[in-house]
């Protein structure tokens, strides 16, 4: 297994192993990093989860003291983060003491008991979501880099199946269902039959999940390269409907999300907010979705506005002037506009992209100072004249500063006559 470790990380991993041995601690990398190394997936930003048989906080404190960086510790939970010094191959590493988790009721957050001993890694592995995430790489004691498979998960990895570790796993933590959807979308895996048979019994407990926990899992889905695969999988199993009875998968999402990575986005468009807005734009009752999920301000705004933006685009005449398009779209945030356009017609997309990339940035060459020079006092008329001038510029009626000056003077003369 050592040959699958990235060369850039080997010095850091050996340093961790040496420090753990000095403290007589067993140390393992576990979970997604190990799974992805065995699948030979491209290594993007390594996300290492380190599990310590013993005191994780003591180990991390020693690392920070001897090698620099800072420590964030939560001794009551047996967790610590080492924020590595500048120039390190990773910004931070998370460590956790081996533990047991107990769920007092379905969908509740677990209570944690820290454990030690020779079977600690095995017992810790049994609390995890799927067998493929229990695979570990041993760093200390020797042999360094050995593959450890406490629950015989390698056959599941080779068969591309997701296996829960006990029958009530989905009921204990229904977010594991949404996690399964991510692995389906990213890895092409599928639930093995016995695990799939346990899913329906957990659906009622999705209602007990907090909005924050649900939103976090959907954030992770929307960050996937192919979120439509996860969303369709969830819809086919009644999971979306458990979030809201009328929430379903719209097939338009397949084409939109599949092509989204090739679309050039305006600099002020947040890709995650956009993906949320596209999803919300297919759901007529998005206010109900807003009420269910604890969405950040920007995402909340985009979902609140996407249907209005769709109506605004649809209401534009075929011969609409640029100024009319700008007036129609100006009240909405960029993510809502782009989501509405992607869900609309080809003409909607053309108009929205032209507005987002060009029209909204066009401003007259003159400002309020020129109006003062003409003898006008600041007031509501300033804004009206400048907005009217901006519309004229958008529509090509005043392409130069001289033309804008002349147009403003003519309007003011007309007002003074009246």
Secondary structure, 3 states (H helix, E strand, C coil): CHHHCCHHHHHHHHHHHHHHHHCCCEEEEECHHHHHHHCCCCCCCCCCEEEEECCHHHHHHHHHHHHCCEEEEEHHHCEEEEECCCCCCCCEEEEEECEEEECCCCCCCCEEEECCCCCHHHHHHCCCCEHHHCCEEEEECCCCCEEECCCCCHHHHHHCEECECCCCHHHHCCHHHHHHHHHHHHHCCEECHHHHHHHHHHHHHHHHCCHHHHHHHHHHHHCCCCHHHHHHHHHHCCHHHHHCCCCCCCCHHHHHHHHHCCCCCCCCCCHHHHHHHHHHHCCCCHHHHHHHCCCCHHHHHHHHHHHHHHHHHHHCCCCCCHHHHHHHHCCCCHHHHHHHHHCCCHHHHHHHHHHHHCHHHCCCCCCHHHHHHCCCCCCHHHHHHHHHHHHHHHCCCCCCHHHHHHHHHHHHHHHHHC
